[in-house]
């Protein structure tokens, strides 16, 4: 995930007991639409995608933005319950050399 200057990466943890792949796709589309709507109003937020773990009944949604509060507002607008919102660091970009 590549962030622009001033953006922080966030990972939203959501529990989806019994959810199907299609239900998670719909939730991801709602999150993308909600993030785009807030961004059009000047909020610094971008939806980066989702990862579904069906065996764990969990879903992780990736965002970049100015604050966890903005990410929480995206989740609320998309009607996606966020169990946790974590600020994260993408180590892939740092190209750790051994």
C-alpha positions in Angstrom: 0.0 0.0 0.0 1.5 3.3 -1.0 0.5 6.3 1.0 0.9 9.9 -0.1 2.6 12.5 2.1 0.6 13.0 5.3 -1.4 9.8 5.0 -1.3 7.0 7.5 -2.2 3.3 6.7 -5.0 1.7 8.7 -6.3 -1.8 8.9 -9.9 -2.4 10.0 -10.7 -5.7 11.6 -14.2 -6.9 11.1 -15.8 -10.2 12.2 -18.1 -11.8 9.7 -19.5 -15.1 11.1 -21.2 -17.1 8.4 -20.5 -14.5 5.7 -20.1 -15.6 2.1 -17.5 -14.3 -0.3 -20.2 -12.4 -2.1 -21.4 -10.7 1.1 -17.8 -9.6 1.8 -17.5 -8.3 -1.8 -20.7 -6.2 -1.2 -19.2 -4.8 2.0 -16.0 -3.9 0.2 -18.0 -2.1 -2.5 -19.9 -0.2 0.1 -16.6 0.8 1.8 -15.1 1.9 -1.5 -18.2 4.0 -2.2 -18.3 5.6 1.3 -14.6 6.4 1.1 -14.9 8.0 -2.3 -17.9 10.1 -1.1 -16.0 11.4 1.9 -12.9 12.0 -0.3 -15.0 14.1 -2.7 -16.0 16.2 0.4 -12.3 16.8 1.1 -11.7 14.1 3.7 -8.3 12.5 3.4 -9.3 8.8 3.0 -8.8 6.1 0.4 -10.1 2.5 0.5 -7.3 0.1 -0.5 -9.1 -3.3 -0.5 -10.1 -6.2 1.7 -8.8 -9.5 2.7 -11.3 -12.2 3.8 -10.4 -15.1 6.0 -13.4 -17.4 5.7 -12.0 -20.0 8.1 -11.5 -17.3 10.8 -14.8 -15.5 10.0 -12.8 -12.3 9.8 -12.2 -9.6 7.2 -9.5 -7.0 7.1 -10.1 -3.8 5.2 -7.2 -1.5 4.2 -7.3 2.3 4.1 -5.0 5.2 3.9 -6.0 8.5 5.3 -5.5 11.3 7.8 -7.0 9.7 10.9 -8.7 6.6 12.4 -11.8 8.8 13.0 -12.2 9.3 9.3 -11.8 5.6 8.7 -14.4 4.9 11.4 -16.8 7.3 9.6 -16.3 5.4 6.4 -17.2 2.1 8.1 -20.3 3.6 9.7 -21.5 5.1 6.4 -20.9 1.7 4.7 -22.7 -0.2 7.6 -19.6 -2.3 8.2 -18.9 -2.9 11.9 -15.3 -2.3 12.8 -14.2 -4.4 15.8 -10.8 -2.7 15.7 -9.1 0.0 13.7 -5.3 -0.3 13.7 -2.7 2.1 12.5 -0.2 0.0 10.5 3.2 0.2 8.9 3.7 -1.5 5.5 7.2 -3.1 5.8 7.2 -4.2 2.2 7.9 -0.6 1.1 10.8 -0.3 3.4 12.6 -3.0 1.5 14.4 -4.6 4.5 17.7 -6.1 3.4 19.3 -9.0 5.2 
